[in-house]
């Protein structure tokens, strides 16, 4: 059983009430003991630099680990526009990432075919709602690959 599957089974740190800044704060304060598992799935934190403000922006997001890659979806619940964090990544792909207590520098990129479809299939095993989100929008939801530097 993978670490990800074990944590899901145990429900370690699960709190579906955590959202936004509160999720980030608690995750950082507890090294992910609270906030890593959210609604039954693992989350990571990543920090981008705001493309307009130039300020750091930290976001919690569901991820799927595929090999040594962390895969996240720029879904925003199926909204018609990309999330601001994705636009920040397009402007500057350098990130700071936290997975539990592990903090590291990384680079993000948008997956293209056929990798995109392969990673999408992996991600919906963990969070089938990504397919629901895709059905809500005309835009193709970007699949973002985060790789440790």
C-alpha positions in Angstrom: 0.0 0.0 0.0 1.4 3.4 -1.0 1.9 6.2 1.6 -0.9 8.0 -0.2 -3.3 5.0 0.0 -2.3 4.4 3.7 -3.1 8.0 4.6 -6.5 7.8 2.8 -7.3 4.6 4.6 -6.4 6.0 8.0 -8.0 9.4 7.4 -4.9 11.1 8.8 -5.5 14.8 9.4 -8.7 14.8 7.5 -10.7 18.0 7.7 -13.1 18.9 5.0 -14.0 22.2 6.7 -10.5 23.6 5.9 -10.5 26.0 3.0 -8.3 28.7 1.5 -6.0 30.7 3.9 -7.1 28.6 6.9 -6.1 25.4 5.1 -2.7 26.9 4.3 -2.1 28.2 7.9 -3.0 24.9 9.6 -1.1 22.8 7.1 2.0 24.9 7.5 1.7 25.0 11.3 1.3 21.2 11.7 3.6 20.1 8.8 0.5 18.6 7.2 -0.6 16.6 10.1 -3.8 18.5 9.7 -4.7 19.5 6.1 -2.7 16.9 4.2 -5.8 14.7 3.8 -8.7 16.8 2.8 -12.1 15.1 1.9 -10.3 11.8 1.6 -7.6 12.9 -0.8 -4.0 14.2 -0.3 -3.2 17.9 -0.7 0.0 19.8 -1.1 0.7 23.5 -0.8 2.5 25.5 -3.5 3.6 29.1 -3.6 3.6 31.1 -6.8 4.6 34.7 -7.4 1.6 36.9 -8.3 2.0 38.0 -11.9 0.4 41.4 -11.1 1.3 41.9 -7.5 4.8 40.3 -7.4 3.8 38.9 -4.0 4.0 35.2 -3.0 0.6 33.4 -3.1 0.2 30.0 -1.4 -2.6 27.6 -2.4 -3.7 24.2 -1.1 -4.6 21.8 -3.9 -5.5 18.1 -4.4 -2.6 16.2 -6.0 -1.8 12.8 -7.4 1.7 11.5 -7.3 2.9 9.7 -10.4 6.4 8.5 -10.0 8.4 11.5 -8.8 5.9 14.0 -10.3 3.1 15.8 -8.5 0.1 16.3 -10.7 -2.5 19.0 -10.0 -5.5 20.2 -12.0 -6.3 23.8 -12.8 -10.0 23.0 -12.5 -11.4 25.7 -10.2 -14.5 23.5 -9.9 -15.2 23.8 -13.6 -15.3 27.6 -13.7 -15.2 29.2 -17.1 -11.8 30.8 -16.4 -8.5 29.4 -15.3 -7.6 29.9 -11.6 -5.3 32.8 -10.9 -2.6 30.5 -9.6 -2.4 28.8 -13.0 -1.9 32.1 -14.7 0.9 32.8 -12.2 2.5 29.5 -13.2 2.3 30.4 -16.9 4.1 33.7 -16.1 6.7 32.1 -13.7 6.9 28.3 -13.4 9.1 28.3 -10.3 7.4 27.2 -7.2 7.9 26.4 -3.5 6.1 23.3 -2.6 5.2 21.6 0.7 4.0 18.0 0.9 3.5 17.2 4.6 6.7 18.4 6.3 8.8 18.2 3.0 9.4 21.6 1.6 11.2 22.0 -1.7 11.7 24.1 -4.8 10.1 22.9 -8.0 9.2 23.8 -11.6 5.7 23.5 -13.0 4.6 22.9 -16.6 1.4 22.1 -18.4 1.1 18.6 -19.7 0.4 18.1 -23.3 -1.0 15.0 -25.2 -0.5 12.1 -24.8 0.9 12.7 -21.3 -2.0 14.9 -20.3 -4.6 12.1 -20.9 -2.5 9.6 -19.0 -2.1 11.9 -16.0 -5.8 12.9 -16.1 -6.7 9.2 -15.9 -4.4 8.8 -12.9 -5.9 11.9 -11.2 -9.5 10.9 -11.6 -8.9 7.6 -9.8 -8.2 9.8 -6.7 -10.8 12.5 -7.4 -13.5 11.5 -9.9 -15.0 15.0 -9.6 -12.4 16.3 -12.0 -14.6 14.7 -14.8 -17.6 16.6 -13.3 -15.6 19.8 -13.3 -14.6 19.3 -16.9 -18.3 18.8 -17.9 -19.1 22.2 -16.4 -16.8 24.2 -18.7 -15.9 24.6 -22.3 -12.2 25.2 -21.5 -9.9 22.2 -21.3 -8.8 21.9 -17.7 -5.0 22.2 -17.6 -3.1 19.3 -16.1 0.0 20.7 -14.3 3.1 18.7 -13.6 5.3 19.8 -10.7 8.8 18.4 -10.7 11.3 18.9 -7.9 14.4 20.9 -8.8 
